[in-house]
Amino acid sequence: MSSRSRVARTAVAAGAVITLAAGLAACGGKSLEEKGGGKGGGKGELVIGSAGFTESKVLAEIYSRILADAGYRTRVQTLANRELYEPALEKGQIDVVPEYASTLAEFLNAKKNGSKAKPVASSDIDKTVTALEKLASPRGLKVLPAGRATDQNAFAVSKEFAAENKLKTLSDLGASKQKIKLASGEECETRVFCKPGLEKTYGIDITALDPKGVGTPQAKQAVKDGTDQLVLTTTTDATLDNFGLVLLKDDKKLQNADNVLPVVNAKSAGDKEIAAALGKLTRALTTEDLITLNRKVDAERLKPTDVAQAYLESKELVKK
Protein backbone atom coordinates (compact mmCIF):
# COMPACT_ATOMS: atom_id res chain seq x y z
CA MET A 1 0.00 0.00 0.00
CA SER A 2 0.83 0.36 1.25
CA SER A 3 0.83 2.87 0.16
CA ARG A 4 -0.92 1.71 0.33
CA SER A 5 -1.76 -1.07 -0.52
CA ARG A 6 -3.10 -2.84 -1.70
CA VAL A 7 -7.47 -8.41 -5.84
CA ALA A 8 -8.40 -7.14 -9.08
CA ARG A 9 -10.98 -4.86 -10.71
CA THR A 10 -12.29 -5.66 -14.17
CA ALA A 11 -13.92 -3.13 -16.47
CA VAL A 12 -12.76 -0.04 -14.58
CA ALA A 13 -9.19 -1.26 -14.39
CA ALA A 14 -9.20 -2.27 -18.05
CA GLY A 15 -10.43 1.16 -19.07
CA ALA A 16 -7.83 2.79 -16.88
CA VAL A 17 -5.08 0.70 -18.47
CA ILE A 18 -6.12 1.84 -21.94
CA THR A 19 -6.19 5.47 -20.83
CA LEU A 20 -2.90 5.08 -19.01
CA ALA A 21 -1.15 3.45 -21.95
CA ALA A 22 -2.26 6.22 -24.27
CA GLY A 23 -1.09 8.87 -21.84
CA LEU A 24 2.27 7.25 -21.30
CA ALA A 25 2.87 6.76 -25.00
CA ALA A 26 2.19 10.45 -25.52
CA CYS A 27 4.61 11.51 -22.82
CA GLY A 28 7.79 12.61 -24.55
CA GLY A 29 6.71 10.74 -27.67
CA LYS A 30 7.89 7.40 -26.28
CA SER A 31 6.06 4.28 -25.14
CA LEU A 32 6.93 2.51 -21.94
CA GLU A 33 8.64 -0.23 -23.92
CA GLU A 34 11.13 2.30 -25.27
CA LYS A 35 11.85 3.51 -21.73
CA GLY A 36 14.07 6.39 -22.69
CA GLY A 37 15.36 9.23 -20.54
CA GLY A 38 15.96 9.34 -16.81
CA LYS A 39 19.03 9.72 -14.67
CA GLY A 40 22.10 7.56 -14.15
CA GLY A 41 24.76 5.76 -16.10
CA GLY A 42 25.25 3.38 -18.99
CA LYS A 43 24.39 -0.12 -17.77
CA GLY A 44 20.93 0.12 -19.28
CA GLU A 45 17.58 1.76 -18.69
CA LEU A 46 15.23 0.90 -15.84
CA VAL A 47 11.73 2.18 -15.12
CA ILE A 48 10.79 2.01 -11.46
CA GLY A 49 7.07 1.70 -10.85
CA SER A 50 5.24 3.46 -8.05
CA ALA A 51 1.70 3.32 -6.75
CA GLY A 52 -0.13 6.55 -6.06
CA PHE A 53 0.51 6.89 -2.32
CA THR A 54 3.34 8.65 -0.52
CA GLU A 55 5.30 5.69 0.79
CA SER A 56 5.37 3.96 -2.58
CA LYS A 57 6.44 7.18 -4.30
CA VAL A 58 9.31 7.73 -1.87
CA LEU A 59 10.45 4.10 -2.06
CA ALA A 60 10.39 4.27 -5.86
CA GLU A 61 12.56 7.39 -5.78
CA ILE A 62 14.96 5.66 -3.39
CA TYR A 63 15.12 2.64 -5.71
CA SER A 64 15.70 4.95 -8.67
CA ARG A 65 18.59 6.75 -7.02
CA ILE A 66 20.36 3.72 -5.66
CA LEU A 67 20.14 2.04 -9.07
CA ALA A 68 21.35 5.21 -10.80
CA ASP A 69 24.28 5.24 -8.40
CA ALA A 70 24.97 1.65 -9.49
CA GLY A 71 25.26 2.81 -13.12
CA TYR A 72 21.76 2.45 -14.58
CA ARG A 73 19.67 5.11 -16.30
CA THR A 74 16.48 5.30 -14.26
CA ARG A 75 13.17 7.10 -14.01
CA VAL A 76 10.04 6.67 -11.90
CA GLN A 77 6.63 5.98 -13.41
CA THR A 78 3.66 6.41 -11.06
CA LEU A 79 0.64 4.20 -11.78
CA ALA A 80 -2.44 4.59 -9.61
CA ASN A 81 -2.59 1.12 -8.09
CA ARG A 82 -1.49 -2.50 -8.28
CA GLU A 83 -4.22 -3.35 -10.80
CA LEU A 84 -2.33 -1.13 -13.23
CA TYR A 85 1.34 -1.48 -12.38
CA GLU A 86 1.50 -5.27 -11.87
CA PRO A 87 0.48 -6.09 -15.49
CA ALA A 88 2.95 -3.44 -16.69
CA LEU A 89 5.67 -5.12 -14.64
CA GLU A 90 4.85 -8.50 -16.18
CA LYS A 91 5.11 -7.00 -19.68
CA GLY A 92 8.42 -5.30 -18.95
CA GLN A 93 6.89 -1.86 -19.44
CA ILE A 94 8.25 -1.16 -15.99
CA ASP A 95 11.19 -3.07 -14.54
CA VAL A 96 11.23 -2.70 -10.76
CA VAL A 97 8.58 -2.05 -8.10
CA PRO A 98 8.78 -1.67 -4.31
CA GLU A 99 6.23 -4.14 -3.01
CA TYR A 100 4.65 -5.65 0.11
CA ALA A 101 4.99 -9.42 0.47
CA SER A 102 1.58 -10.46 1.81
CA THR A 103 -0.47 -8.03 -0.26
CA LEU A 104 1.20 -8.96 -3.55
CA ALA A 105 0.99 -12.68 -2.71
CA GLU A 106 -2.78 -12.44 -2.22
CA PHE A 107 -3.19 -10.22 -5.28
CA LEU A 108 -1.46 -12.81 -7.49
CA ASN A 109 -3.26 -15.64 -5.70
CA ALA A 110 -6.62 -14.08 -6.54
CA LYS A 111 -5.47 -13.33 -10.08
CA LYS A 112 -4.62 -17.00 -10.61
CA ASN A 113 -7.18 -18.79 -8.47
CA GLY A 114 -10.06 -16.34 -8.10
CA SER A 115 -11.17 -13.96 -5.38
CA LYS A 116 -12.32 -16.81 -3.11
CA ALA A 117 -8.99 -18.67 -3.24
CA LYS A 118 -7.55 -20.03 -0.02
CA PRO A 119 -5.15 -17.42 1.41
CA VAL A 120 -1.43 -18.05 0.91
CA ALA A 121 -0.08 -15.16 2.99
CA SER A 122 0.33 -15.22 6.74
CA SER A 123 2.28 -13.61 9.56
CA ASP A 124 5.19 -15.94 8.70
CA ILE A 125 7.24 -13.88 6.26
CA ASP A 126 9.37 -16.80 5.04
CA LYS A 127 6.33 -18.91 4.14
CA THR A 128 4.64 -15.90 2.59
CA VAL A 129 7.64 -15.08 0.40
CA THR A 130 7.89 -18.74 -0.68
CA ALA A 131 4.24 -18.66 -1.72
CA LEU A 132 4.76 -15.33 -3.48
CA GLU A 133 7.73 -16.67 -5.43
CA LYS A 134 5.66 -19.62 -6.68
CA LEU A 135 2.97 -17.26 -7.94
CA ALA A 136 5.33 -14.63 -9.34
CA SER A 137 7.83 -16.79 -11.21
CA PRO A 138 5.41 -18.12 -13.89
CA ARG A 139 4.51 -14.50 -14.65
CA GLY A 140 8.12 -13.61 -15.36
CA LEU A 141 8.60 -11.82 -12.05
CA LYS A 142 11.52 -12.22 -9.68
CA VAL A 143 11.02 -11.61 -5.97
CA LEU A 144 14.07 -10.23 -4.18
CA PRO A 145 14.66 -10.80 -0.44
CA ALA A 146 12.41 -9.06 2.07
CA GLY A 147 13.73 -6.78 4.77
CA ARG A 148 12.76 -5.72 8.28
CA ALA A 149 10.61 -2.77 7.22
CA THR A 150 6.91 -3.58 7.31
CA ASP A 151 3.70 -1.75 6.56
CA GLN A 152 0.09 -2.83 6.83
CA ASN A 153 -3.26 -1.50 5.78
CA ALA A 154 -4.98 0.19 8.72
CA PHE A 155 -8.24 1.99 9.38
CA ALA A 156 -8.75 5.21 11.30
CA VAL A 157 -11.66 7.20 12.69
CA SER A 158 -11.83 10.65 14.25
CA LYS A 159 -11.03 10.83 17.95
CA GLU A 160 -14.50 12.29 18.56
CA PHE A 161 -16.23 9.44 16.71
CA ALA A 162 -14.15 6.92 18.65
CA ALA A 163 -15.05 8.54 21.97
CA GLU A 164 -18.76 8.84 21.17
CA ASN A 165 -19.01 5.16 20.19
CA LYS A 166 -16.41 3.76 22.61
CA LEU A 167 -14.22 2.44 19.79
CA LYS A 168 -10.76 0.99 20.22
CA THR A 169 -10.89 -1.92 17.78
CA LEU A 170 -12.46 -2.79 14.46
CA SER A 171 -14.60 -5.31 16.36
CA ASP A 172 -15.95 -2.41 18.41
CA LEU A 173 -16.86 -0.61 15.20
CA GLY A 174 -18.74 -3.64 13.89
CA ALA A 175 -20.59 -4.07 17.19
CA SER A 176 -21.57 -0.38 17.19
CA LYS A 177 -23.86 -0.97 14.16
CA GLN A 178 -22.90 2.46 12.81
CA LYS A 179 -23.40 3.02 9.10
CA ILE A 180 -19.96 3.69 7.67
CA LYS A 181 -18.83 5.65 4.65
CA LEU A 182 -15.25 4.60 3.93
CA ALA A 183 -12.67 6.91 2.37
CA SER A 184 -10.31 4.71 0.34
CA GLY A 185 -9.09 3.82 -3.12
CA GLU A 186 -11.62 2.47 -5.63
CA GLU A 187 -9.95 -0.94 -5.53
CA CYS A 188 -11.07 -1.32 -1.89
CA GLU A 189 -14.43 -2.53 -3.26
CA THR A 190 -12.97 -5.92 -4.19
CA ARG A 191 -9.80 -6.35 -2.14
CA VAL A 192 -10.16 -9.01 0.55
CA PHE A 193 -8.25 -6.91 3.09
CA CYS A 194 -10.51 -3.90 2.57
CA LYS A 195 -14.32 -3.62 2.21
CA PRO A 196 -15.06 -7.37 1.83
CA GLY A 197 -12.84 -8.22 4.79
CA LEU A 198 -14.23 -5.49 7.01
CA GLU A 199 -17.77 -6.70 6.29
CA LYS A 200 -17.06 -10.43 6.64
CA THR A 201 -14.55 -10.42 9.49
CA TYR A 202 -15.89 -7.54 11.55
CA GLY A 203 -19.52 -7.14 10.47
CA ILE A 204 -18.96 -3.44 9.69
CA ASP A 205 -21.87 -1.89 7.79
CA ILE A 206 -20.13 -0.07 4.93
CA THR A 207 -22.79 1.83 3.03
CA ALA A 208 -20.51 3.54 0.52
CA LEU A 209 -16.93 4.09 -0.59
CA ASP A 210 -15.56 7.59 -1.04
CA PRO A 211 -12.75 7.18 -3.63
CA LYS A 212 -10.32 9.73 -2.24
CA GLY A 213 -7.30 7.39 -2.18
CA VAL A 214 -5.33 5.53 0.46
CA GLY A 215 -4.43 7.80 3.35
CA THR A 216 -4.49 10.97 1.24
CA PRO A 217 -4.99 14.35 2.94
CA GLN A 218 -8.39 14.58 1.23
CA ALA A 219 -9.44 11.19 2.61
CA LYS A 220 -8.35 12.04 6.15
CA GLN A 221 -9.94 15.48 5.96
CA ALA A 222 -13.27 13.87 4.98
CA VAL A 223 -13.17 11.80 8.17
CA LYS A 224 -12.12 14.78 10.26
CA ASP A 225 -15.07 16.77 8.86
CA GLY A 226 -17.50 13.90 9.42
CA THR A 227 -18.31 13.51 5.73
CA ASP A 228 -16.89 9.98 6.03
CA GLN A 229 -16.53 7.89 9.18
CA LEU A 230 -13.57 5.63 8.34
CA VAL A 231 -10.42 6.02 6.28
CA LEU A 232 -8.12 3.39 4.80
CA THR A 233 -4.54 4.31 5.57
CA THR A 234 -1.42 2.46 6.74
CA THR A 235 0.32 1.69 10.00
CA THR A 236 3.17 3.98 8.93
CA ASP A 237 0.93 7.03 8.40
CA ALA A 238 2.75 9.90 10.07
CA THR A 239 -0.01 12.57 9.95
CA LEU A 240 -2.98 11.05 11.76
CA ASP A 241 -2.60 13.44 14.70
CA ASN A 242 -2.70 16.40 12.33
CA PHE A 243 -6.24 15.41 11.37
CA GLY A 244 -7.37 14.32 14.84
CA LEU A 245 -7.58 10.68 13.80
CA VAL A 246 -6.82 7.45 15.64
CA LEU A 247 -6.22 3.93 14.34
CA LEU A 248 -8.62 1.14 15.32
CA LYS A 249 -6.83 -2.05 16.31
CA ASP A 250 -7.08 -4.93 13.83
CA ASP A 251 -7.92 -7.30 16.70
CA LYS A 252 -8.94 -10.24 14.50
CA LYS A 253 -5.81 -9.90 12.36
CA LEU A 254 -7.47 -9.26 9.03
CA GLN A 255 -4.18 -7.81 7.78
CA ASN A 256 -1.03 -9.86 7.37
CA ALA A 257 2.35 -8.35 8.18
CA ASP A 258 3.66 -6.82 4.96
CA ASN A 259 7.44 -6.71 4.67
CA VAL A 260 8.80 -4.40 1.99
CA LEU A 261 10.68 -6.13 -0.82
CA PRO A 262 11.66 -5.35 -4.42
CA VAL A 263 9.96 -7.24 -7.26
CA VAL A 264 11.50 -7.07 -10.72
CA ASN A 265 10.79 -8.22 -14.24
CA ALA A 266 13.09 -11.26 -14.43
CA LYS A 267 14.02 -10.66 -18.07
CA SER A 268 14.67 -6.93 -18.02
CA ALA A 269 15.90 -6.47 -14.44
CA GLY A 270 17.00 -9.87 -13.18
CA ASP A 271 20.71 -9.02 -13.12
CA LYS A 272 22.77 -9.72 -10.01
CA GLU A 273 23.96 -6.11 -9.98
CA ILE A 274 20.38 -4.87 -9.60
CA ALA A 275 19.68 -7.36 -6.82
CA ALA A 276 22.88 -6.35 -5.04
CA ALA A 277 22.12 -2.62 -5.19
CA LEU A 278 18.56 -3.06 -3.95
CA GLY A 279 19.69 -5.58 -1.35
CA LYS A 280 21.83 -2.95 0.36
CA LEU A 281 18.78 -0.78 0.76
CA THR A 282 16.48 -3.59 1.90
CA ARG A 283 18.90 -4.55 4.65
CA ALA A 284 19.13 -0.96 5.89
CA LEU A 285 15.45 0.04 5.72
CA THR A 286 13.36 -0.14 8.91
CA THR A 287 9.70 0.44 9.75
CA GLU A 288 10.73 3.56 11.68
CA ASP A 289 12.45 4.80 8.52
CA LEU A 290 9.16 4.44 6.62
CA ILE A 291 7.31 6.53 9.19
CA THR A 292 10.00 9.21 9.05
CA LEU A 293 10.04 9.27 5.25
CA ASN A 294 6.25 9.57 5.14
CA ARG A 295 6.32 12.38 7.69
CA LYS A 296 8.87 14.38 5.72
CA VAL A 297 6.62 14.31 2.65
CA ASP A 298 3.15 14.44 4.19
CA ALA A 299 3.77 16.69 7.18
CA GLU A 300 6.88 18.69 6.27
CA ARG A 301 5.87 18.98 2.59
CA LEU A 302 9.26 17.99 1.21
CA LYS A 303 9.53 16.49 -2.27
CA PRO A 304 9.83 12.67 -2.50
CA THR A 305 12.93 13.11 -4.67
CA ASP A 306 14.69 15.22 -2.06
CA VAL A 307 13.63 12.96 0.80
CA ALA A 308 14.95 9.93 -1.08
CA GLN A 309 18.33 11.50 -1.76
CA ALA A 310 18.76 12.70 1.83
CA TYR A 311 17.87 9.28 3.20
CA LEU A 312 20.33 7.43 0.99
CA GLU A 313 23.10 9.87 1.84
CA SER A 314 22.36 9.58 5.58
CA LYS A 315 22.70 5.79 5.32
CA GLU A 316 25.80 6.15 3.12
CA LEU A 317 24.15 4.06 0.42
CA VAL A 318 24.99 6.43 -2.43
CA LYS A 319 27.79 8.84 -3.22
CA LYS A 320 27.05 12.46 -2.28
N, C-alpha and C positions, 0 to 999 in steps of 0.2 A: 502497500500500500502502500505498504504501506500501505503514501504514500500511498493510504495508501492503499493501497491494497489494495479490492484485491480479490466460470462457470458461465457460460457464454451467452451472449445475446444473439439474435438471429437477424431479422430484417433491419433493425436499427443499426446494428454493428456493420452489416453488409453495406448499407447505404453510406455509413460513415467512412468505410474503407475506400469506397469509390471516390467520395469527395476528397478524402485525404490524399489518395494517390494522385488525383488531378492537381491538387494544390502543391504537392511536393514536386511533381514533374515540372510545374510552372516556376518553381523557385530557382532562380538563377539559370533557368533553361536546361536543368539537368534532372534526370530521374534518380531515384534512390539507388538503382543498380549501378549508375555511373559514379556515384559517391565522390564527387570531386570537392576540392576546397578543404578548409579546415586548417588546423595548426599542427606543427610537429615536423618530423623528419621524413626520411626516405625509405623506410621499411615497408611502406604500403599505406593504404587508406582504410580507416576504420570509422564507422558510424556508431556512436553510442546512443542507444535508445533510452528514453526517459518517459515515465508516466507523468500525468499532469498535476502531481502534488509536490510540495516543497522538498521533502526528503529525497524522493526519487530524482528530482532535478539537481539537487546538490551532489548526490552520489554519482550521477551521470557526469557532472562536471569534474568531479574528483577522478573518476575513471579516465575521462578524456585527457586530463592533464598528466596523470601518471603514465599513460600510454604514449602521450606526446613526448614526455621526458625519456621514454624508452626508445624513441626514434620513429614513431608512427605519425602519419598525418591523421588528425582526428577532428571530428565535429560531433555535436550533440543534436539529436533529432527528438523533439518532444511529441509523443503521441498520447492521446487522451487517457487511454487505459489499456489493460492487458489484452482485451478483446481485439485491439488494433495492433499493438506492438508485437505480440507473440507470433502471429502469422508472418509479420514482416521479418522477424528474426529467423523463422524457419526458411524463408525465401532468400535470405542473405541480403535483403534490402537494408537491414541494420545488422550489425555484427556482434555487439556486446550489449548486455542489459544488466543493471543491478537488480537482483531479484530477492524474493523471500521464499525460503524452502517449502514450508507447509502450504502456503497459498498457491504457489505455482504447481506443486504436486497435485493438489486437488483440482486446480484448473485443468491440467492435462488429463487427469483421471476422468473428469466429467466430459472432456472433449472426446476421449476414446471410448468410455464406457457408459456415458449418459449421466444426467444430473442426479440420478438415484443410485449411482455406483457406491459400493462399499468404500468408506474412507481409507486412504492409504497413509495419510499424514497423522502424526501423533506428537506427543511431547518429547519423544525420543528422536533427537536430531539425526543420529546416525541411521536409524531405520527409515526415517523420512527421506533423507538424501538418497539412500539406496533405492527407495521406491521412485523417487523423482528421476534418478538416472535411468531406470528401466523405462519410464514413460517418455523421457526426453530424447534418448539416443535414437530410437527409430524415426524421430522427426528431424534428425540431423543436428541436434543440439547437444552441446557438451556442458556438463555441470561442473564448475570448479569448486574447490573446497569451501565449506562454510566457515564463518568466523564466530567470534563471541557476540558480536553486536546483534541484537534482536529487536524486532518491532512487531506489534500485534494490532489488529483492528480493535478499537475500543469505542464505547458509546458514552456520551456526556449529556447531562441536563443542567439547567440553571440551578444555582444554589437555592434560590427561592422555591423552585418547583420541587427540589429534593426535600427541602424542609417541610413544605406544605403537605407532601404525600409520604413523608417518613421513608425516603428512598436511600438506600446504601448499595443495593445490588440490583442486577437486572431481574432477579426473581422478585424483588420487592416491586419493581415496575410492573411486571406481569400481574402480580397479585392485586395491585392498585386498581386495575380495570380501567385505567385512564385511556382515552382515545389519543393515539400518538401520531403526529405528523413528523416524519423523519427526514432531516436534511442529510443528503448523501449524494453519491454519484448515481447515475441512471442504472449502472450495472448491478446496484444493490438489489434490484427487483428479483434477480435470479440467482445471485450468489449465495451458496449454502451458509456462509458465515455472516450474512447480512439479513435482509428481511425474512427469507424463509426460515433461517435458523432462529431468529428472535421470536418468530411466531410459534414454531414447533417446540423449541427447547424451553422458552420462557413464557409462552402464552401471551405475549405482548400484542395488543390490538393496534396494529399499524394501519391507519386509515388512508394514508397517502404518503408518497415520497416527494420531497422537494429537491429537485436535481441541482443543487448548488455546489456539488463536489465534495471530496473527502477532506474534512477539516479545514476548508477554506474560510477566510475571514467572513465571507458572506453567509456561509452555513452557520458559523458560530454566532454571528450577529442575529440571525433569524431566531435562534434558540434564546439568546439573551433578551430579545424583544418580545418573545412569547408567540411569534408567528408559527414557529415549530417548537416541538417539545423535546426532541432528541436529535443529536447530531452524531454521525459516524466520523470518527477521527482515529487517532492512533495513540498508543501508550507513550510515544515519544513527542507528543504535541507539547510545545513549550509555551503556548499562549493561552491556555485555558483560564488562568487567573485573570488575564486582561479582559475577558468577556464574562467573568463571574460564573464560570462553569465548573462542574465537578464530574469526574468519571464515576460510573456505576460499575461495581465489581462484577466481573464475569464469573460468578460463583459456581456455575455448572460447567465451566470450561468449554464453552462453545468454540473459542479460538484456540488454535494450536500455537505453540511458540514458533515464531518465524525468524530464523537466523538469516542474516544477509549473506548472499553469495552471488558471485558473477555467473551468468549463463551466456554462452557464446555460440555462434553458428560454427559448427565443427569444421566446415570446409573453409570458410573465409577467415576465421579467427581462432583456429584450434592450435596455433603454434605454441611451443613451449615458452617462447619469450613473452607472449601475452599472458600466459598463465603465471609466469614468474613475477611479472610486474604487478598484476592484480593481486597475487598472493601476498606480496609485501603489505599492501593496503589492508587486505582482509585480516591478516594477523594483528595489525595495529588497531583497527577500528573497534570501538566499544559502544555499548548502548548509551553510555553517558555522552560519548562524542556525538551520537545522533541527536540527542536532545539539545546539545550546545549548538550544533550546526543549524538545526531547525530554528532555534531561538534567534540566532544571528540574522536569519533571513526574515522570519515572520514577525519578530518583535523589534529588532534593531534596524530592519529594512535595508540590510546589506544585499548586494547582488550575489546570487549563487556562484557566479564565476569567481568573484573576489573571495568569498568564503572558502571555496574549494582550494584556491591557491594558498591562502593563509594557513589552512589546516595542513596541507601537504608539507609546507615549509616548516611548520611547527613540529611535525613528526619526522622531519628530515628525510622525507620520502622522495623529494624532487630537488633538483638544483635550484638555488635562488637566482 
